Amino acid sequence: MPEPTILAEFQLDAEGCPIVLSRDRKHFALRIFVKGAPTGTRSITYQLHETFLRPQRVVPRTVPRFEEELTSYGDFEITALVSGGDGKEPAVCRQWLSAALRSNYGQQPDEEIDRAIKAIKDN
């Protein structure tokens, strides 16, 4: 069975470009989610960068893909604790935001997506 993986995607406007919420620092609207969560996963706890208003976010199994929305202008490491109902220690996965975006979009995304990923990685 594959290990759970953190992936990310941009929220897109009507033209398919990443939504930017703040022009000065280019805060992008994003979604993070876990691919490959085992059957029986009850929740996923995301640990974001300490500068977030709510750096720890618990997403229950009722949310498709264990998806969480956030905004970011820069790169940081995301930790996800994958909790099952079996009483075992949660599985832990980590991924930098830029790597989670790149893993989702591939090495040759369209120009706007590529530019946005680079902007996040460079900050």
N, C-alpha and C positions, 0 to 999 in steps of 0.2 A: 504494500500500500504506500502511495507517495506521501512524503512529509507535507504538512501544511505549509503554505507559502503566502507571505504578505504581498499583495499587489495593490497598485493604485491607478486611478484614472482621473483625468481632468473632467470637470463639468464643462460642457461645450455650449456655445451660443448657436443661434440659428444657422450660421455659416460654417459650423463645425470647428470653430476656433476656441481655444481655452478661455473661459470666463476669467477676467481680471477684475478684482473688486477694489483695488487701490492702485492708482497709476504710479504713485511715487515709489513704492517698493514692490510693485507687481505682486500683490497677494492673489494667488490663484485659488479658485474654488476646486476642491478635490474630493474624491472618495477613496477610502482605503477599505480593503476587504481581504478575506482569507480564502484562498483556493485550496481545496483538498482537506478541509476539516473533516475529521473522522465522523462516521455515523455515531450518533449519541452525544455529540458535542452540545453542551448546555449553554455555554456562553464563551465569548472571547473578550478578554480585557486588553485594551490597547494602552500602552504606555507611550505617550508622546513627549516631546521636548518640554522641559520644566517651565519654559516661558509661556506655554499655553494656559489659558484661563482654567480649563479643566484638563490637566495633562493625563489623567487616568480615566478611561471611558470603557464602561462595561456594556457589551452588546449581546442581547439574548438571542437564542436560536430562532425566535419569531421574526427576526429581521433578515431578509434575504441576503445571502452571501456574508452575513455578519458585517454588513456595510456600515461605515461611519463617515460622516461628512466633516470636512475641516477646511481651513484656508492656510496657505503657507507661501512665503516668498523665498524660503531657503531650505537647504537640505538638513536632515536630522535623522537619527536612527529611531525606528519604530520597533517596539517590542510587543509581541502578542502572546498572551497566555491563553492556551486553548484548554478549556475546562470541560471534562466529561462528567457524567453522572455516576462514574464507577468508583469514586473516592480516591483515585490515583492522583499523583502530583500532576499539575497541568503541564502540557507540552509547551515548550517555549520556542518561538521563532523570532528572528530579528532580520530587519532589512532597512537599508537607508531608503529614504523617500525617492530619491532620484533612481535608484536601482529598482525599486518597486514599480515605478513608472516605465522604465526601460524594459523590464521583464514583461510588462503588459502590452506595450506598444511595439516591441521588437527593436532591432538595431537600425531600421530605416523607416521611421514613422514619417508622416507628411511634415512639411516644412514648419508649420505653426506649432505642432506638437513637439518637434525636435527643438525648436527655439525655446519653448517653455521649459522643457526638461533641462536644457543647458542653463537657463536662467536660475532654476532652482538649485542645480548642482553648484553653480558658481557663487551662491550666497550662503 
